[in-house]
Amino acid sequence: MLTYIIRRLLLLIPTLLGITLLVFLVMAMAPGGIGGPMLDELGGQLQTAQMQRVRAYYEQRYGLDKPALVQYARWINQISPVGFEVMPDGSLGEWGFKRPDLGMSLTRHRPVIDLIAEALPITLLLNLISVPIVYSVGILSGMLAARYRGQWFDVSSGVAFLALWSVPTIWAGVMLIGLLANKQYIQLFPTAGLHSMLADSMPFLPRWTESGFEPGWLLDALWHLVLPVTCLSYAGFAFLSKLTRSSILEKLPVTMQLAAMALVIALAIGIIAGIVSAVKKDTVWDYAANIVA
């Protein structure tokens, strides 16, 4: 088991290198090159000569005038937590552990690593809630569909889950916001955010007061998570349900054959044991009769 784990961990290295190489090639072969998006923002504001000077500046600043192999090696060193420290003048420092530099966002003009640090806790929270829902609903519904194969539950759940799996998540999110978070239709849920504006003044748990019901900080947060969790969950448990059903039905004949074989073997063993016991019993009685005689 330990050898298998070590082998799988070692396989991560070429896998990650292959992914980074693929991403780099896609960016390099895109129209305008790697620095194309930076120039597109200024495209309508600069003349041709000015655009050429800006392009030359960006290529020199980010090393885009170097060969592709040098660009790739520099990029890997920049995003890796282990490598050469890059000095302010662009030279390489000592080898060791360092903070990965993912660059600046071209749209928000902020460090990318800061944007990831802000979004990562919310992403983890949404996945911690949606993953148990996906597996519990998907496995349970798949087992029931396989148990009642061909009946109303199997047919209805199959049609419903196929329809859910076919709906794009982005379109479903827009429709849920437009219908369930819109004042013109049914404003049941908030449109964005994790808390209401007055969440800081709320108690942690819901309670009844003289002025009425106060949802509390926890219930307010859960209420804001309903629509995002729904968008992250429905396609997952729809696919997992069909996968669970097909896996059970595929293994069911083998399981029935094994059960039948086990039953036959058990009966054979019982019959043989009975015959052996009867033979031994007759032998004992014959031996006793001989002694008496």
RALIN-V664362 format. One record per backbone hydrogen bond with DSSP energy under -0.5 kcal/mol. NH is the residue of the N-H (numbers start at 1). CO is the residue of the C=O. Records with the same first field share a line. If there is no record, write none. Layout:
# RALIN-V664362
NH = CO ; CO
This chain:
# RALIN-V664362
5 = 1
6 = 2
7 = 3
8 = 4
9 = 5
10 = 6
11 = 7
12 = 8 ; 9
13 = 10
14 = 10
15 = 11
16 = 12
17 = 13
18 = 14
19 = 15
20 = 16
21 = 17
22 = 18
23 = 19
24 = 20
25 = 21
26 = 22
27 = 23
28 = 24
29 = 25
30 = 26 ; 27
33 = 30
36 = 33
39 = 35
40 = 36
41 = 37
42 = 39
43 = 39 ; 40
45 = 42
46 = 42
51 = 47
52 = 48
53 = 49
54 = 50
55 = 51
56 = 52
57 = 53
58 = 54
59 = 55
60 = 56
61 = 57
62 = 58
64 = 59
65 = 59
66 = 63
71 = 67
72 = 68
73 = 69
74 = 70
75 = 71
76 = 72
77 = 73
78 = 74
79 = 75
80 = 76
83 = 96
85 = 94
87 = 85 ; 91
90 = 87
93 = 85
96 = 83
98 = 81
101 = 78
102 = 100
105 = 110
109 = 105
112 = 103
115 = 111
116 = 112
117 = 113
118 = 114
119 = 115
120 = 116
121 = 117
123 = 119
124 = 120
125 = 121
126 = 122
127 = 123
128 = 124
129 = 125
130 = 126
131 = 127
132 = 128
133 = 129
134 = 130
135 = 131
136 = 132
137 = 133
138 = 134
139 = 135
140 = 136
141 = 137
142 = 138
143 = 139
144 = 140
145 = 141
146 = 142
147 = 143
148 = 144
149 = 146
151 = 148
154 = 148
155 = 151
156 = 152
157 = 153
158 = 154
159 = 155
160 = 156
161 = 157
162 = 158
163 = 159
164 = 160
165 = 161
166 = 162
167 = 163 ; 164
172 = 168
173 = 169
174 = 170
175 = 171
176 = 172
177 = 173
178 = 174
179 = 175
180 = 176
181 = 177
182 = 186
185 = 182
186 = 179
187 = 185
188 = 180 ; 186
189 = 180
199 = 196
201 = 198
202 = 199
207 = 214
209 = 212
212 = 209
214 = 207
215 = 213
217 = 203
218 = 204
219 = 215
220 = 216
221 = 217
222 = 218
223 = 219
224 = 220
225 = 221
226 = 223
229 = 225
230 = 226
231 = 227
232 = 228
233 = 229
234 = 230
237 = 233
238 = 234
239 = 235
240 = 236
241 = 237
242 = 238
243 = 239
244 = 240
245 = 241
246 = 242
247 = 243
248 = 244
249 = 245
250 = 246
251 = 247
252 = 248
253 = 249
255 = 251
256 = 252
257 = 253
258 = 254
259 = 255
260 = 256
261 = 257
262 = 258
263 = 259
264 = 260
265 = 261
266 = 262
267 = 263
268 = 264
269 = 265
270 = 266
271 = 267
272 = 268
273 = 269
274 = 270
275 = 271
276 = 272
277 = 273
278 = 274
279 = 275
280 = 276
281 = 277
282 = 278
283 = 279
284 = 280
285 = 281
286 = 282
287 = 283
288 = 284
289 = 285
290 = 286
291 = 287
292 = 288
293 = 289
